[in-house]
Amino acid sequence: MYSLLLAVIYLIFISLGLPDSLLGSGWPTMHVAFGVPSSYAGYVSMSISFMTIISALLSPRMIKRFHTKWIVIVSIFLTVMGLAGFSISSSYAMLFVFAAPYGLGAGAIDASVNHYVANNYSGSVMNFLHCFYGVGAVISPNIMAVALSKARWNEGYRWTAYIQIFILLICIISLPLWRKNESDFSEEKEEVAGIREALKRPGVILTLIAFFAYCSGEATCFLWTSSYFAGVKEGISDRLIASFGSLIFGGLMLGRLISGFISNRLGDRLLIRIGIVVELFGILLVMIPVSSYIPSAIGFVVIGTGMGPVYPAIQHMAPKNFGEKYSAAVIGLQMASAYIGSTFMPMVFGNIQEKVGIGIMPFYLLIFTILNIAMLERTYLVLKSE
């Protein structure tokens, strides 16, 4: 039963990744269809992320009140509604209506499942699971690429919704597995601290800034990688440009797969440091001023590989760094902070690139990479001095 439940959680992480990369890969075509500037992707992304922030902040209360399995079921259903809504949108304004369920579904499931895994599984399992997030995020840009070549962008969202429905049905069928495994795991019924208490813990605010910085860079890549190639490189087809949206996700998947094998031996902190160095190398590759798209394509894969272990490692450290009592609130706060970065920073970049050109993207990523590692290293010092 342990193995079956873990397999279901792998599927849940695939479902987490599926919606995240569709907007970025489809937007170069979508904004033309809607007759709006390319920078308007930031407003849609901001709306989705704003709703995710709300659900992430509510997650400690939901974790305390409801079992993880029910949060998962409701959250996946909400993302299905959002995807289906996007698929029928005939105007730019309609996207904002369906951004609400799209975002609400993401925050609660992300925080609750990460809390469950951080408290009940090893760092190796955490990285493997987040690798499967990358699987979902790699699949959907390629679905969008096929939709653009065979049909329309709307079908990319519709076909992804069908996959989400399949995963939802599997989760419903698997409900008895959670019940049978409750005796083997510590579930969420232990004493759970609130958000105000968690904010007073030394180092928590620093990790929130680090998460903000990490997800600012990650979300900018999610949304603007395809547009980067469309704006900087010439002679590339729409289908190839859309498929480039999967580069960062392929890197994330590779980074987390490698981390799954070595994380227990290296530990979370060293893994993060190695990841940041790899990410910086990837940014340097994207900066190479050549006409060929190949160095930049490799660079985005390397950036994703370096980013890979950072997100799961920070969350896996939460119970150890701040105590299990505070871990649900800390992870919820981390998710909210992450989505604040995801909400505003891609939009900020959209406005910047309209004025100075999208070629500024690697320099923008560099700023957040440095801020991320600086805040994490400061956190380690604060925790050491406790």
N, C-alpha and C positions, 0 to 999 in steps of 0.2 A: 504493500500500500504506500510505503514511503516513496518508492520509485515512481509509482503512478501519479502521486500528488506532485512530485517534482516535475514530471513531464507536463502536467497541466500548467504549472507555474511557468515553465518554458514557453508554452503557448501564449500565456498571458503577456509575457514580455514581448513576444512577437507582435501581439495586438497593440502594445504600447507604441511600437515603432512605426506601424503601418501609416497612421494619419500624419505623422510629423513631417514627412518629406514630400508630400504631394503638392503643397502650395508652391514651394520653391521650384520644383521641377516643371510644374504646369504654368507658372506665372508668365514666362516670356510669351506664351500664346494667349493666356487668359486675358492679360491686360489689353491686348490688341482687340480681342473679341468684345470686351466691355467698353473699349474706347477711353481708357483712363491711363495716366502716366505710369511708368514702371514702378515709381516710388510708392504707389498706392498699395503695394503688397504689404508694406509695413503697417498700415492701418488695420488690415485684416488680421495679420499676425498678432498685432497688439491686442485686438479684441479677443482672439482665441486665448492668448496668454493671460489677459486680465481675468477671464472666467476661471482659468486654471489656478491663478493665485487665490481666488476666493475659495475654491474647493480644497486647495492645499492648506490654507489657514484653518479651515473647518475640519481637516482630517484628524487632528488629535482627539477632538470631541467625538467624531464618528468612530474612530478606532476604539475608543473607550466604551461606546454604546453598542456598536454592531460588530459582528464577526467579519473578518477579512473577506470571506467568500461572498457575502451579500454586497459589500462595497464593490467587489470585482464585477459581479453580475450587472448591477445598476450602471456602473461606469462604462462598461463595454456597450451596453444598450444605448447610452447617451452618445457615444462616439459613432455608433451606427446611424443614429438620427442626424448627427452633424454631417457625416459623409454623404448620406442620401440627400440631405438638404442642399449641399454644395452641388451635387450632380444634377439637380433640377433648377439651379439658379440661372435665371435668364438676364439678370442685371447685377451690377456691382453691389448695389444696396442690399440685395437678397443675401449676400454672403454674410453680412453682419447679423442677420436673424439667426442663421444656423451656426454662427460662431459660438453662440452660448452653449448649446449641448456639446459641441465639438470640444470646447475648452473645459467645461465642467467635468466631463468624463475622464479627462486626462489627469487632473491634479489629485483627485481622491484615490484613484487606483494606484498611481505612482507612489504616493506617500505611504499608503497602507501596505502594499506588497513589499516595498523596500523596508519598511519597519519590520514586517513579518520575517523577511529573509535575513536582515541584519541581526535579529535576535535569535534566530533558529538555525542558521547555516554559516558555513565558513566563508572566508574571503574568496576562496577559490570558486565556490558555488555562486557567490554574488557576481563575480566577473563573468562566469559562463552565462549566467542569466542575462546580464546586461549585453553580452555578446548577441543573445537572441533578440534583444531590442534592435540591434544593428541589422539582424536578418530581416525583420519587418520593415525597417527603414530603407534597406537596399531594395527590397521587393517592389515597394510602391512607386519609386521613380521609374522603374522599368515597366511597370504596368501603365504608368502615364505615357511613357515613350511609345509603347505599342498602341495605346489609345489615340495618340496624336497622329500616328502613321496609318492607322486602320479606320478610325472613327473621329471622335472629337474629344476635347479635354474632359467633358462631362463624364464620359464613359470611364475615364481613369478613376474618378471618385466612386462611380457606381460599382465597378468591379472590385474595388478595395472594400466597399461596404459589404459585398457578398462574402468576402473572406472573413471579415469581422463577425458576420452573422454565424458563419461556420464555427469560429472560435467560441462565440457566445454559447452556442448549442453544446459544445464540448464541455464548457464550464458548468452549464446547468446539469448535464449528465453526471459530472464528477462531484457534485455536491456531497454525496455520502463519503467520499474520500477524506474530506476535511474533518468530518465528524469522527471517522475512525482513527485519524491521526492526532486528534486533540490531546489524547493521553500521553503522546510522545513528545509534544512540544509545549513550550510556555506560550500560551495565547495571550491575547490582548486584555485579559481581565485583571492583570496585575495593576497596582497603583500607577496611575499615569499622571505626570505633572502637566500643568497648564502652560500656555505660551509665555505668560508673564514670568512665571518661575524659571522657565528655561532661559529666557533672555538674561537673567541675572547670573547664570553660570559663566565663570571665566572662560574666555575663548570662543564663546558661541557667536558673538557678533562678528568677530574676525572671520569665522568660517562662513558666515552669511555673506560677507563681502567677497570672499573667495568664490563662493558658489555663484554669486551675481556675475563676477568677472568671467568665470568659466562658461556659464551658459550664455553670456553676451556674445562671446566669440563663437560658441557652438551654434547658436541660433542664427547668427549672421551667416555662417557657412550653410546652414540648412536652407535659408531663404534665398541667398544671393549667389551661390556657386554657379548655378546654371546661367544666371544673368551676367556673371563675371566673364564667362567664356563668350557669351553673345556680344558683350560690349568691347572686349579686349582682343579677341582672336577672330580672324576673318575666314570665310569660306567653310563654315561648319553648318551642317544641316540641323533643322529644328529637332529632329529625333535624337541626334547625337548630343545636342545641347541639353535636352531634357534628361537624357541618361546620365549626364555629368552630375546631376543632382544626387546620384547614388555614390559618388566618389568618397565624400566625407563619411557616409554611413558604412561603406565598405571598409574604410580605415578604422572606424570605431569598432566594427565587428572583429576585424583582425587583431586590433589592440587588446580587446577584451578576451578574445580566444587565447592569445599568448599569455595574458595576465592570469587567466584561469589555471594555467599549468604552473606558474611560478609565484603566484601571490602568497601562498602559505609559507614559502621558503624566504621570500624577500621582505614580506610585510607591507602594509598599506603605505607607509610614509616613503620608503625607498621606491616603491612602485610609482608613486605620484611624481617623485623627482625625475626618474628616468623618463616617464611619459612627457613631462614638460620639455626636457631636452630634445626628445624626438619631435615634439610639436614645433619647437623653434626651428629645427632643421627643415621641416616641411614648409614653414613660412618663408624661409630663405629660398627654397626651390621655386615657390610661386613668384618671388620677386625677380627671378632671372629675366632680363629683358630680351626675349627672343620671340620670333613670330610664330614658331611651332607651339601647339597647345600641349604637347607631350610633357615637358618639364612641369608645367602648372598642374596638369592632371595627376602626375605622380606626386607632386607637392601636396595636393589636397588629400590624397590617400594617406600620405605620411602624417599630415596634420591630424587626421582622424585617428590614425594608429596611436599617436602620442596622447591625444585626448582620451582614448579608450579607457584606461584604468582610473582616470581622475575622478569621475562622477561616482562609480560604485565604491571606490576606496574611501572617499570622504564619508559616504553614507555608512559604509560598513564600520568605520571608526567611531560612529556616534555613540553606541552603547558603551564602548570601552573608554572613550574620552570624557563623556559626560554622565554616564550611569544609565542603566536600563530604565529607571524611573523617568528620566528626562528624554529618552531616545525618541519616543513618538513625537513629542513636541518639537524637539530639535530637528528631526527629519522633516516634519511639516513646515517648519520655518525655513529650512534649507530649500525645500521645494518652492515655497513662496518667493524667497529671495532669487532663486534660479529663474523663476518665471517673470519676475520683475525685469531681470536682465533680458530674458527672451522677449518680453513685451516691448520694451522701449528701445533697446540698442539696435536691433535690425531696422527699426523705423528711423532712428537717428542716422544710421548709415545710409539708408535710402535717400534722405535729404542731402547728406554730405555728397554722395556720389552723383547726384543730379547737378551739383554745382561744380565739383572738381573732377568728376570722372570716376568710374567704377574701378579703375586701376589702383585706387588708394586702398583697396580692400586688405591686402596683406599687412599694411602698416597699421590699419585699424585692429586687426587680429593680434598684432604684436603687443599693443598696449594692454589688452585684456589678459594675455598670457603672462606678462610680467606682473600685473596686479594680482593675478591668481596665486602664483607661487610666493609672492611677497607676503600676502595675507596668511597663507598656510604655514609658512616658516615662522611667522610671528605667533601664530596660534600654538605651535609646538613649544616655543619658548615660554609662553604664558602657562601652559599646562605643566611644563617641567618645573616651574617656579612655585607651583601650588603646594 
